[in-house]
Amino acid sequence: VAFKYILAELVDRYWLGVYAYETTDITAMANVMYSYYFYLFFDFAGYSYMAMGIAKMMGIEVPLNFKNPFVAKNPQEFWQSFHITLGAWLKDYFFTPINLFLGRKKYLKPFPLLRQNTALFFTFLFMGCWNGLEKHYIASGALFGIYSFVHNTYKAECKKRNRDIIFGTAPQWLVNAISIFIMFNLVAFAMYIF
């Protein structure tokens, strides 16, 4: 209840509502971008936690849907902590079938990474379309698809070369801090487009 009716409400009234969405001032746009990300989290997570509480009172176990997405270090971690049930549903009903379909194409057999990345991109593009066929929803979904495509390629290259191709031998705490900072801003931007 606190997430939805206190925190989301405070963010909406005293942070998000300070500037008009249509502004072209860069500071105001950044304000809307970050405040909307927090508002969306508290609003969605608030509903989710209330549903979990009501279900628990009736003896029903409902899966956790939000697990502190603000500290996700990559797109995969983000979707394992933000709207978890949607991510699982998209994986089961879109990513896996698309990936399997592409895997049956003879000309794509030598390119497993391309197949996987294509399936990732189209899964997130569908997610954008699922919210609505307006340009901003589709663009937001496509952005998440691009983030996932890039991260998946990065992971594959690191594994192939047996080293981190970007951070090298940097201390893990620094890699984590930079990764969280980058992911937080990428998500805030995609949510702003949304």
Contacts in CASP RR format, 6 or more apart in sequence:
PFRMAT RR
TARGET T0000
AUTHOR 0000-0000-0000
METHOD contacts of the structure
MODEL  1
VAFKYILAELVDRYWLGVYAYETTDITAMANVMYSYYFYLFFDFAGYSYM
AMGIAKMMGIEVPLNFKNPFVAKNPQEFWQSFHITLGAWLKDYFFTPINL
FLGRKKYLKPFPLLRQNTALFFTFLFMGCWNGLEKHYIASGALFGIYSFV
HNTYKAECKKRNRDIIFGTAPQWLVNAISIFIMFNLVAFAMYIF
1 46 0 8 1.000
1 49 0 8 1.000
1 50 0 8 1.000
3 42 0 8 1.000
3 43 0 8 1.000
3 45 0 8 1.000
3 46 0 8 1.000
3 49 0 8 1.000
4 42 0 8 1.000
4 43 0 8 1.000
4 46 0 8 1.000
4 47 0 8 1.000
4 49 0 8 1.000
4 50 0 8 1.000
7 42 0 8 1.000
8 39 0 8 1.000
8 42 0 8 1.000
8 43 0 8 1.000
8 46 0 8 1.000
11 35 0 8 1.000
11 38 0 8 1.000
11 39 0 8 1.000
11 42 0 8 1.000
12 39 0 8 1.000
15 31 0 8 1.000
15 35 0 8 1.000
15 38 0 8 1.000
15 39 0 8 1.000
16 32 0 8 1.000
16 35 0 8 1.000
16 36 0 8 1.000
16 39 0 8 1.000
17 35 0 8 1.000
18 31 0 8 1.000
18 35 0 8 1.000
19 25 0 8 1.000
19 28 0 8 1.000
19 31 0 8 1.000
19 32 0 8 1.000
20 28 0 8 1.000
21 32 0 8 1.000
23 29 0 8 1.000
23 32 0 8 1.000
29 192 0 8 1.000
32 192 0 8 1.000
33 188 0 8 1.000
33 189 0 8 1.000
33 191 0 8 1.000
33 192 0 8 1.000
34 188 0 8 1.000
36 188 0 8 1.000
36 191 0 8 1.000
36 192 0 8 1.000
37 187 0 8 1.000
37 188 0 8 1.000
37 191 0 8 1.000
37 192 0 8 1.000
40 191 0 8 1.000
41 66 0 8 1.000
41 69 0 8 1.000
41 70 0 8 1.000
41 82 0 8 1.000
44 65 0 8 1.000
44 66 0 8 1.000
44 83 0 8 1.000
45 65 0 8 1.000
45 66 0 8 1.000
48 65 0 8 1.000
48 66 0 8 1.000
49 66 0 8 1.000
51 62 0 8 1.000
52 62 0 8 1.000
52 64 0 8 1.000
52 65 0 8 1.000
53 62 0 8 1.000
55 61 0 8 1.000
55 62 0 8 1.000
56 62 0 8 1.000
63 84 0 8 1.000
63 85 0 8 1.000
64 84 0 8 1.000
65 83 0 8 1.000
65 84 0 8 1.000
65 85 0 8 1.000
66 81 0 8 1.000
66 82 0 8 1.000
66 83 0 8 1.000
66 84 0 8 1.000
67 80 0 8 1.000
67 81 0 8 1.000
67 84 0 8 1.000
68 81 0 8 1.000
69 78 0 8 1.000
69 81 0 8 1.000
69 82 0 8 1.000
69 187 0 8 1.000
70 180 0 8 1.000
70 184 0 8 1.000
71 180 0 8 1.000
72 78 0 8 1.000
72 80 0 8 1.000
72 81 0 8 1.000
72 82 0 8 1.000
72 180 0 8 1.000
72 183 0 8 1.000
72 184 0 8 1.000
72 187 0 8 1.000
73 176 0 8 1.000
73 179 0 8 1.000
73 180 0 8 1.000
73 183 0 8 1.000
74 151 0 8 1.000
74 179 0 8 1.000
74 183 0 8 1.000
75 144 0 8 1.000
75 145 0 8 1.000
75 147 0 8 1.000
75 148 0 8 1.000
75 151 0 8 1.000
75 183 0 8 1.000
75 186 0 8 1.000
76 148 0 8 1.000
76 151 0 8 1.000
77 183 0 8 1.000
78 183 0 8 1.000
78 187 0 8 1.000
79 87 0 8 1.000
82 187 0 8 1.000
86 127 0 8 1.000
90 123 0 8 1.000
90 124 0 8 1.000
90 126 0 8 1.000
90 127 0 8 1.000
91 123 0 8 1.000
94 119 0 8 1.000
94 122 0 8 1.000
94 123 0 8 1.000
94 126 0 8 1.000
95 119 0 8 1.000
95 120 0 8 1.000
95 123 0 8 1.000
96 119 0 8 1.000
98 118 0 8 1.000
98 119 0 8 1.000
98 122 0 8 1.000
98 123 0 8 1.000
99 115 0 8 1.000
99 116 0 8 1.000
99 119 0 8 1.000
102 108 0 8 1.000
102 115 0 8 1.000
102 118 0 8 1.000
102 119 0 8 1.000
103 109 0 8 1.000
103 115 0 8 1.000
108 114 0 8 1.000
108 115 0 8 1.000
113 152 0 8 1.000
113 153 0 8 1.000
113 156 0 8 1.000
116 152 0 8 1.000
117 148 0 8 1.000
117 149 0 8 1.000
117 152 0 8 1.000
117 153 0 8 1.000
120 145 0 8 1.000
120 148 0 8 1.000
120 149 0 8 1.000
120 152 0 8 1.000
121 142 0 8 1.000
121 145 0 8 1.000
121 146 0 8 1.000
121 148 0 8 1.000
121 149 0 8 1.000
123 145 0 8 1.000
124 141 0 8 1.000
124 142 0 8 1.000
124 144 0 8 1.000
124 145 0 8 1.000
124 148 0 8 1.000
125 138 0 8 1.000
125 141 0 8 1.000
125 142 0 8 1.000
125 145 0 8 1.000
127 141 0 8 1.000
127 144 0 8 1.000
128 137 0 8 1.000
128 138 0 8 1.000
128 140 0 8 1.000
128 141 0 8 1.000
128 142 0 8 1.000
129 137 0 8 1.000
129 138 0 8 1.000
131 137 0 8 1.000
131 140 0 8 1.000
131 194 0 8 1.000
132 138 0 8 1.000
136 193 0 8 1.000
136 194 0 8 1.000
137 194 0 8 1.000
139 193 0 8 1.000
140 190 0 8 1.000
140 191 0 8 1.000
140 193 0 8 1.000
140 194 0 8 1.000
141 190 0 8 1.000
141 194 0 8 1.000
143 186 0 8 1.000
143 189 0 8 1.000
143 190 0 8 1.000
143 193 0 8 1.000
144 190 0 8 1.000
147 186 0 8 1.000
147 190 0 8 1.000
154 165 0 8 1.000
154 166 0 8 1.000
157 165 0 8 1.000
158 164 0 8 1.000
158 165 0 8 1.000
164 170 0 8 1.000
164 175 0 8 1.000
167 174 0 8 1.000
167 175 0 8 1.000
167 178 0 8 1.000
END
